[in-house]
Structures are given as structure tokens and as C-alpha cells.
Amino acid sequence: MITKPLKVFWLSAEIAPWAKVGGLGDVAGSLPKAFSKAEVDIRLCLPYYSSIKTPAELLLKGLKMSLNQKTVKFDVYLTTLPETKIPVYLIKHPLFVGTDIYPKNKSFERFYLWSKAALTLITALDFIPNILHLHDWHAALVTNFLPDFKAEYPAIFSQTKVLYTIHNLANQGSNLKQKTNPLADGIKRADYINTVSPTYAREILTKEFGMGLEKILKSRRRNLSGILNGIDTNFFNPQTDSKIKYNYSIKDLSGKQENKLVLQKKLGLLVDVQKPLLAFVARLSWQKGIELFSDKLFQESIEKFGAQFVFLGEGDESYKKYLVKMAQKYPSHIRLHFGLDLNLAQKLYAASDFFLVPSRFEPCGLTQMMAMRYGSLPIVRQVGGLKDTVDNSVGYIFKDYSSLALQKAIIKALHDFSFQVKVIDKKRQNSMNQDFSWTLAAAKYFKLYQKMVK
């Protein structure tokens, strides 16, 4: 018999604001807040990385477990998710020392230990989980240990179900030394699997998007679904955002124009509200479509429409080198910021006219939702969550993964900006009216949780 509320133990290697590399951190820091305490008693678990400076109290000291035929000790600290009473357990061990969340040579070892430590922690709590909600390959390692814990602690784990959420199928955590693929193991062993958008859930069953796991995924098709991510609409709110100079709303967009002028001046661009400003905020990687930007695209956009481009992100040197070349060719129109600057990202959402997401594949994508909150019109490829969130009523779309397709979409947008002001205004109103809050996603997750424990 299931007690109310449902008890969910959530494992994610990232939880914003403490640990965030990508969308995983945003989801883990936002979605749990959307559950009603009456419906779901949710507890979160995270490694206590050196970079986490939040106050936390020592809860359990010197917990022991056996790992690789050795006795391992770890401590557990307790804090709460900001603005909530949701418990967050921080597992402290020397393996988590270091500035990087995903160190190149220690990631597998780090999350292997964390996964077993999390199950060991549960045995020390007055908490019997109905569901273990595992996120990406790091947490999928839990499924290696769960059968033994079910056998040793049947009163705690015998009825526990596993929901495995895939945020990005490309990151599989394969370990040649251990001869294992954690993500594949998670797919095979979980009771239910979901991805972060309905379209991506369908795409990963194909060879084009399946990353070599399409056969395994097809075998689990009946227990696979897609639930679209949301964003923290209180944080990403142009009416209250403290990171932008001028707040504004859908009823009065004058502040958006003022933010554009401020940013143009700050970045050394021509200060002119009539010049279209396009922003790109993402990793400079093969996934994000950075290779689709071409000499012809920049030439036509800049020479015909006076377009201004701002690129914000860190990534591959080859892409950086190309962008530097283009910035040198068009020094008055292209600005580059290599690195992670969340404050600048907020300013770009508010200041830009268009937001570029030309991804090769995109499980969900959050930045296009954030940009739309600020009235920046997305120009996206029709894949994954981009297809689920953007159509011609709110932005500009293209299908083929090609430089020409991206170029045509951008030129169409720039033409509308220059000659079809009413079209732009209507799209902007539509985009800012979209509801990307976590409420809908939380309701779907709760429904899935209920289905799992029946």
C-alpha cells in the first residue's frame, strides 16, 4: 500500500544554483519546487563538490559502505533547496574535491561512489522511497547496486521503482576499464524511462538520433515517454529581473529597446535600435550547430541588414578560431565572449531581437524558452524540444541541417525586422505569452509517478 504523499529520492549530478554546467542543473533546481508537498515528498542528493559554498549542517558522519572490496567512509551534510523546505543531501568524500564537476579522469569513479553512497544514505534515513528518480548516466550507476540493496534491505527497497530521465543521449559515461555503459544500463534496468521532450523521445528510436542505443530503446518503447522541460519563470522574468537595467513587460516593451541600446554601447557595437541584434548562447560544440555559420551568412546579414551578432559560450577551439576570423573581418558587427557568463546571458535575452539555436539535435533546449520570455524571437532547427516549443507564430524555423537553411531562416527574420514590423510585433507578443512554467511538467511527472507505483 502506497502512503501519501509519494516519496521520491532524486539523484542528479547537477542542481542549480550550486552545481550547474547545462540544462540538467536548471531542471534539478527548478522542477522539484513545482511539486506540491501534499503530493510528493521529494529529497535531492548531490555530491558535495568543492565549489559548493552554501551553508550546510553535518547530518551523518562516517557512514560506511563496501566498494571494490574496500571499506569507504563518507559524511552527509543537509541543506535545503533555495526558497523551499526540500531537503538536499550533500555527500562529502575526498573524491569530490576539485573545481570541475566532471573531471576528465575521475568522473566515472566519482559518480560510481556517489551512487552507492546515495543508496547507503537511504538506509540510514527514516525514508522509504516509492521512486528513485535518476538523471543522466551519472545517476544511472545506481542501477548497478540496487539489486543487492533490495536483497539486503527488503523493508526499504523491495517496492521501490526506478524512473530514469535522459537529458542528453550523447553523454553515455562509457568506461572502457569497467567495460560498462551507464546510460545503456539505466535504460535496460529502469522501470520507466523518459526524455525531456516528446519529439526527442520519438527521435531517439531512430538511427539518426539514437547514438547507437536505438535498438535498446526500441525494446523499452512501451515504457518510454517524453515530458517537456520548463523553466523558472520567476527567475526568467523581464518584469523583475535584477540583472537587466530596464525591466519591462508584454504591455510595454520600451524597456527592451533601452536594454538593447545599453548592451550595444557596452559591447562597442553601433548604438542603434534599428540594427537587428542576434544572440547565440550555448556551448561551442558539434551538437549546437555552430558549424552552420558561414561566410556567406555573415556577409549577407551584415551587408544587407546591418545585423549585429553576439556569441557567448565555451567550447571547441576550431569553432572559436572561425568566429575570431569572422569577428576580425566584421569588427563593428560581431562580438565574442568565450566562457560561461550567466549575467551576460540574461542581458542578451533582454537586449536581442533574435535568438539563435541551430542545433544538430536538441533533447529539449531551455535557452529558446528563456529568450521568448524576454521577447527575443528564436531562430531554430526543427528538432527535439525546439520543435515542441517553436513554430512560425513565435519565431523562425528551418528543417535541414545545412548552412543554407540557417542562412535563409536568418535572412527571412532580418527582412521581417526591417520591412514587416507588425509581423515581428505579433511574434513577440505570442512568444512572451507562452507558458513555460514547470506546473505542466510537474503534473505530468506526478501522473507518471502514480502510474509507476500502482
Summary of the structure (lengths in Angstrom):
residues: 454
radius of gyration: 22.9
end to end distance: 8.9
largest distance: 70.5
contacts: 1566
relative contact order: 0.11
helix: 41%
strand: 21%
